[in-house]
């Protein structure tokens, strides 16, 4: 289900602070409608675009007051292994406590199909093929600070 927003590469520039309330409200409405037990969102590792951070911040705003939905952060691939120090920095400055866990790994065929949905962007991302390897996912339990 789309939220009616497009990637920064394909829209006129609109600032993070201007888009954040709209995206957070859209995510909150979707969470309230679907009432999932868990929701995964990016740590915010992308380069050259603020969309990764925007998605993270909007998810945090939407999820924090919804204690019934368990937040799970994921390190975007292949950025997690292309920029390991960035992952460490983002986790140190994350707006909650996080703890890494080993989650389910997609079967290689399913994972390849999912990665290939981003063919227009793959040419700009070094080492994207590593994202196809089983077990490369980085998942984190999120616990909101009191």
C-alpha atoms as an extended CHARMM CRD file, in Angstrom:
* protein
*
       146  EXT
         1         1  UNK       CA              0.0000000000        0.0000000000        0.0000000000  PROA      1               0.0000000000
         2         2  UNK       CA              1.4770000000        3.3140000000       -1.0320000000  PROA      2               0.0000000000
         3         3  UNK       CA              1.2710000000        6.4880000000        1.0160000000  PROA      3               0.0000000000
         4         4  UNK       CA              1.2000000000        8.8220000000       -1.9780000000  PROA      4               0.0000000000
         5         5  UNK       CA              4.7610000000       10.0570000000       -1.5060000000  PROA      5               0.0000000000
         6         6  UNK       CA              7.6440000000        9.6070000000       -3.9180000000  PROA      6               0.0000000000
         7         7  UNK       CA             11.3950000000        9.3690000000       -3.4050000000  PROA      7               0.0000000000
         8         8  UNK       CA             13.3750000000       12.5750000000       -3.1650000000  PROA      8               0.0000000000
         9         9  UNK       CA             14.9920000000       11.8120000000       -6.5210000000  PROA      9               0.0000000000
        10        10  UNK       CA             11.6030000000       12.0610000000       -8.2510000000  PROA      10              0.0000000000
        11        11  UNK       CA              9.9430000000       15.0480000000       -6.5370000000  PROA      11              0.0000000000
        12        12  UNK       CA             10.6660000000       18.7540000000       -6.2660000000  PROA      12              0.0000000000
        13        13  UNK       CA             12.7530000000       19.4990000000       -3.1970000000  PROA      13              0.0000000000
        14        14  UNK       CA             10.7110000000       19.6840000000       -0.0260000000  PROA      14              0.0000000000
        15        15  UNK       CA             12.5000000000       19.8940000000        3.3180000000  PROA      15              0.0000000000
        16        16  UNK       CA             12.6060000000       17.0900000000        5.8740000000  PROA      16              0.0000000000
        17        17  UNK       CA             10.8140000000       19.1620000000        8.5060000000  PROA      17              0.0000000000
        18        18  UNK       CA              8.0230000000       20.0130000000        6.0660000000  PROA      18              0.0000000000
        19        19  UNK       CA              7.4060000000       16.3790000000        5.0250000000  PROA      19              0.0000000000
        20        20  UNK       CA              7.8430000000       14.7750000000        8.4460000000  PROA      20              0.0000000000
        21        21  UNK       CA              4.3660000000       15.5840000000        9.8770000000  PROA      21              0.0000000000
        22        22  UNK       CA              2.6030000000       14.3910000000        6.7120000000  PROA      22              0.0000000000
        23        23  UNK       CA              4.5240000000       11.1200000000        6.5320000000  PROA      23              0.0000000000
        24        24  UNK       CA              4.2400000000       10.4420000000       10.2770000000  PROA      24              0.0000000000
        25        25  UNK       CA              0.4650000000       11.0370000000       10.1160000000  PROA      25              0.0000000000
        26        26  UNK       CA              0.1590000000        8.6950000000        7.1130000000  PROA      26              0.0000000000
        27        27  UNK       CA              2.1030000000        5.9530000000        8.8890000000  PROA      27              0.0000000000
        28        28  UNK       CA              0.0950000000        6.4550000000       12.0980000000  PROA      28              0.0000000000
        29        29  UNK       CA             -3.2010000000        6.1890000000       10.1930000000  PROA      29              0.0000000000
        30        30  UNK       CA             -2.0310000000        3.0060000000        8.4820000000  PROA      30              0.0000000000
        31        31  UNK       CA             -0.8900000000        1.5080000000       11.8000000000  PROA      31              0.0000000000
        32        32  UNK       CA             -4.2280000000        2.3570000000       13.4150000000  PROA      32              0.0000000000
        33        33  UNK       CA             -6.1410000000        0.8500000000       10.4990000000  PROA      33              0.0000000000
        34        34  UNK       CA             -4.1200000000       -2.3730000000       10.1740000000  PROA      34              0.0000000000
        35        35  UNK       CA             -3.0250000000       -2.7660000000       13.8210000000  PROA      35              0.0000000000
        36        36  UNK       CA              0.0870000000       -4.8550000000       13.0940000000  PROA      36              0.0000000000
        37        37  UNK       CA              1.8850000000       -6.5170000000       15.9890000000  PROA      37              0.0000000000
        38        38  UNK       CA              5.2370000000       -5.3000000000       14.6200000000  PROA      38              0.0000000000
        39        39  UNK       CA              6.5070000000       -2.6850000000       12.1870000000  PROA      39              0.0000000000
        40        40  UNK       CA              9.9570000000       -2.5200000000       10.5830000000  PROA      40              0.0000000000
        41        41  UNK       CA             11.5540000000        0.7650000000        9.5850000000  PROA      41              0.0000000000
        42        42  UNK       CA             15.0160000000        1.8690000000        8.3670000000  PROA      42              0.0000000000
        43        43  UNK       CA             17.8720000000        2.9080000000       10.6480000000  PROA      43              0.0000000000
        44        44  UNK       CA             18.5980000000        5.7520000000        8.1990000000  PROA      44              0.0000000000
        45        45  UNK       CA             21.8180000000        4.8290000000        6.3780000000  PROA      45              0.0000000000
        46        46  UNK       CA             21.2050000000        5.9560000000        2.8040000000  PROA      46              0.0000000000
        47        47  UNK       CA             23.5550000000        8.3390000000        1.0860000000  PROA      47              0.0000000000
        48        48  UNK       CA             22.8060000000       11.3010000000       -1.1220000000  PROA      48              0.0000000000
        49        49  UNK       CA             19.1980000000       11.4690000000        0.0040000000  PROA      49              0.0000000000
        50        50  UNK       CA             17.4260000000       12.3490000000        3.2010000000  PROA      50              0.0000000000
        51        51  UNK       CA             14.5660000000        9.9070000000        2.5480000000  PROA      51              0.0000000000
        52        52  UNK       CA             16.1660000000        7.2260000000        4.7220000000  PROA      52              0.0000000000
        53        53  UNK       CA             16.3080000000        9.5780000000        7.7140000000  PROA      53              0.0000000000
        54        54  UNK       CA             12.8430000000       10.9400000000        6.9360000000  PROA      54              0.0000000000
        55        55  UNK       CA             11.3620000000        7.4210000000        6.9010000000  PROA      55              0.0000000000
        56        56  UNK       CA             13.0860000000        6.6220000000       10.2030000000  PROA      56              0.0000000000
        57        57  UNK       CA             11.9560000000        9.8230000000       11.9090000000  PROA      57              0.0000000000
        58        58  UNK       CA              8.3690000000        9.4910000000       10.6730000000  PROA      58              0.0000000000
        59        59  UNK       CA              8.1940000000        5.8640000000       11.8360000000  PROA      59              0.0000000000
        60        60  UNK       CA              9.5560000000        6.8090000000       15.2650000000  PROA      60              0.0000000000
        61        61  UNK       CA              6.9330000000        9.5620000000       15.6050000000  PROA      61              0.0000000000
        62        62  UNK       CA              4.1430000000        7.2120000000       14.5460000000  PROA      62              0.0000000000
        63        63  UNK       CA              5.2500000000        4.1540000000       16.5330000000  PROA      63              0.0000000000
        64        64  UNK       CA              6.2990000000        5.6620000000       19.8640000000  PROA      64              0.0000000000
        65        65  UNK       CA              2.7370000000        6.2930000000       21.1740000000  PROA      65              0.0000000000
        66        66  UNK       CA              1.4930000000        2.9320000000       19.8460000000  PROA      66              0.0000000000
        67        67  UNK       CA              2.7720000000        0.5020000000       22.4700000000  PROA      67              0.0000000000
        68        68  UNK       CA              0.8000000000       -2.3500000000       20.9420000000  PROA      68              0.0000000000
        69        69  UNK       CA              3.0460000000       -2.3370000000       17.8490000000  PROA      69              0.0000000000
        70        70  UNK       CA              6.5850000000       -3.6410000000       18.3600000000  PROA      70              0.0000000000
        71        71  UNK       CA              9.1350000000       -1.4610000000       16.4980000000  PROA      71              0.0000000000
        72        72  UNK       CA             11.9530000000       -3.1890000000       14.6290000000  PROA      72              0.0000000000
        73        73  UNK       CA             14.6960000000       -1.1510000000       12.9790000000  PROA      73              0.0000000000
        74        74  UNK       CA             16.6140000000       -2.5820000000       10.0550000000  PROA      74              0.0000000000
        75        75  UNK       CA             19.9380000000       -1.5330000000        8.5820000000  PROA      75              0.0000000000
        76        76  UNK       CA             19.4090000000       -0.7870000000        4.9120000000  PROA      76              0.0000000000
        77        77  UNK       CA             21.4230000000       -3.0200000000        2.6250000000  PROA      77              0.0000000000
        78        78  UNK       CA             23.9590000000       -2.6870000000        1.1530000000  PROA      78              0.0000000000
        79        79  UNK       CA             24.6690000000        0.5730000000        3.0200000000  PROA      79              0.0000000000
        80        80  UNK       CA             25.1830000000       -1.4140000000        6.2320000000  PROA      80              0.0000000000
        81        81  UNK       CA             28.3240000000       -3.0580000000        4.8610000000  PROA      81              0.0000000000
        82        82  UNK       CA             29.4050000000       -0.2440000000        2.5500000000  PROA      82              0.0000000000
        83        83  UNK       CA             29.4290000000        2.2290000000        5.4600000000  PROA      83              0.0000000000
        84        84  UNK       CA             29.7850000000        0.2370000000        8.7080000000  PROA      84              0.0000000000
        85        85  UNK       CA             30.9030000000        3.2860000000       10.7030000000  PROA      85              0.0000000000
        86        86  UNK       CA             27.7130000000        5.0810000000        9.6510000000  PROA      86              0.0000000000
        87        87  UNK       CA             25.6550000000        2.1900000000       11.0660000000  PROA      87              0.0000000000
        88        88  UNK       CA             27.5570000000        2.4000000000       14.3550000000  PROA      88              0.0000000000
        89        89  UNK       CA             27.0400000000        6.1810000000       14.4920000000  PROA      89              0.0000000000
        90        90  UNK       CA             23.3050000000        5.9340000000       13.7070000000  PROA      90              0.0000000000
        91        91  UNK       CA             22.7970000000        3.2870000000       16.3800000000  PROA      91              0.0000000000
        92        92  UNK       CA             24.7110000000        5.3440000000       18.9680000000  PROA      92              0.0000000000
        93        93  UNK       CA             22.4970000000        8.3490000000       18.2260000000  PROA      93              0.0000000000
        94        94  UNK       CA             19.2670000000        6.4060000000       17.7530000000  PROA      94              0.0000000000
        95        95  UNK       CA             16.2250000000        7.9510000000       19.4990000000  PROA      95              0.0000000000
        96        96  UNK       CA             15.6870000000        4.7300000000       21.4940000000  PROA      96              0.0000000000
        97        97  UNK       CA             17.6060000000        1.7770000000       22.9010000000  PROA      97              0.0000000000
        98        98  UNK       CA             18.3430000000       -0.8660000000       20.2890000000  PROA      98              0.0000000000
        99        99  UNK       CA             19.5710000000       -4.4360000000       20.5110000000  PROA      99              0.0000000000
       100       100  UNK       CA             20.5760000000       -6.4970000000       17.4970000000  PROA      100             0.0000000000
       101       101  UNK       CA             18.8720000000       -9.8110000000       16.9200000000  PROA      101             0.0000000000
       102       102  UNK       CA             18.9570000000      -12.4750000000       14.2540000000  PROA      102             0.0000000000
       103       103  UNK       CA             15.6800000000      -12.5160000000       12.4310000000  PROA      103             0.0000000000
       104       104  UNK       CA             14.2790000000      -14.4810000000        9.5500000000  PROA      104             0.0000000000
       105       105  UNK       CA             16.2380000000      -14.4880000000        6.3260000000  PROA      105             0.0000000000
       106       106  UNK       CA             14.4380000000      -14.3280000000        3.0150000000  PROA      106             0.0000000000
       107       107  UNK       CA             14.9250000000      -17.2170000000        0.6310000000  PROA      107             0.0000000000
       108       108  UNK       CA             17.4540000000      -16.1950000000       -2.0530000000  PROA      108             0.0000000000
       109       109  UNK       CA             14.8980000000      -16.1120000000       -4.9110000000  PROA      109             0.0000000000
       110       110  UNK       CA             12.4990000000      -13.9150000000       -2.9450000000  PROA      110             0.0000000000
       111       111  UNK       CA             15.3180000000      -11.6380000000       -1.8670000000  PROA      111             0.0000000000
       112       112  UNK       CA             16.6130000000      -11.2950000000       -5.4460000000  PROA      112             0.0000000000
       113       113  UNK       CA             13.1450000000      -10.3180000000       -6.6560000000  PROA      113             0.0000000000
       114       114  UNK       CA             12.8370000000       -7.7150000000       -3.8990000000  PROA      114             0.0000000000
       115       115  UNK       CA             16.2760000000       -6.2000000000       -4.5690000000  PROA      115             0.0000000000
       116       116  UNK       CA             15.6570000000       -6.0680000000       -8.3170000000  PROA      116             0.0000000000
       117       117  UNK       CA             12.6200000000       -3.8170000000       -7.6930000000  PROA      117             0.0000000000
       118       118  UNK       CA             15.2200000000       -1.0810000000       -7.2570000000  PROA      118             0.0000000000
       119       119  UNK       CA             17.0480000000       -1.5700000000      -10.5640000000  PROA      119             0.0000000000
       120       120  UNK       CA             17.0480000000        2.1710000000      -11.3130000000  PROA      120             0.0000000000
       121       121  UNK       CA             19.0210000000        2.7900000000       -8.1260000000  PROA      121             0.0000000000
       122       122  UNK       CA             21.3190000000       -0.2510000000       -8.0950000000  PROA      122             0.0000000000
       123       123  UNK       CA             23.7750000000        1.3110000000      -10.5320000000  PROA      123             0.0000000000
       124       124  UNK       CA             24.4720000000        4.0350000000       -7.9360000000  PROA      124             0.0000000000
       125       125  UNK       CA             25.0640000000        1.6640000000       -5.0220000000  PROA      125             0.0000000000
       126       126  UNK       CA             28.4210000000       -0.1050000000       -4.7280000000  PROA      126             0.0000000000
       127       127  UNK       CA             28.3630000000       -3.7640000000       -3.6600000000  PROA      127             0.0000000000
       128       128  UNK       CA             24.5860000000       -4.1110000000       -3.9670000000  PROA      128             0.0000000000
       129       129  UNK       CA             25.0730000000       -7.7730000000       -4.9200000000  PROA      129             0.0000000000
       130       130  UNK       CA             26.0970000000       -8.5140000000       -1.3170000000  PROA      130             0.0000000000
       131       131  UNK       CA             22.5190000000       -7.7280000000       -0.2710000000  PROA      131             0.0000000000
       132       132  UNK       CA             21.4970000000      -10.9670000000       -2.0080000000  PROA      132             0.0000000000
       133       133  UNK       CA             23.5770000000      -13.1050000000        0.3490000000  PROA      133             0.0000000000
       134       134  UNK       CA             21.5660000000      -15.0500000000        2.9420000000  PROA      134             0.0000000000
       135       135  UNK       CA             21.9130000000      -13.7770000000        6.4850000000  PROA      135             0.0000000000
       136       136  UNK       CA             23.0510000000      -10.2400000000        5.6480000000  PROA      136             0.0000000000
       137       137  UNK       CA             20.0190000000       -8.6210000000        7.2660000000  PROA      137             0.0000000000
       138       138  UNK       CA             20.6770000000       -6.4690000000       10.3460000000  PROA      138             0.0000000000
       139       139  UNK       CA             17.6150000000       -6.1940000000       12.5810000000  PROA      139             0.0000000000
       140       140  UNK       CA             17.2690000000       -4.3760000000       15.8990000000  PROA      140             0.0000000000
       141       141  UNK       CA             14.7230000000       -4.5520000000       18.6980000000  PROA      141             0.0000000000
       142       142  UNK       CA             13.7240000000       -1.0120000000       19.6120000000  PROA      142             0.0000000000
       143       143  UNK       CA             12.8570000000       -0.0070000000       23.1900000000  PROA      143             0.0000000000
       144       144  UNK       CA             11.6700000000        3.5380000000       23.7170000000  PROA      144             0.0000000000
       145       145  UNK       CA             13.4920000000        5.4070000000       26.4470000000  PROA      145             0.0000000000
       146       146  UNK       CA             11.2420000000        6.5110000000       29.2980000000  PROA      146             0.0000000000
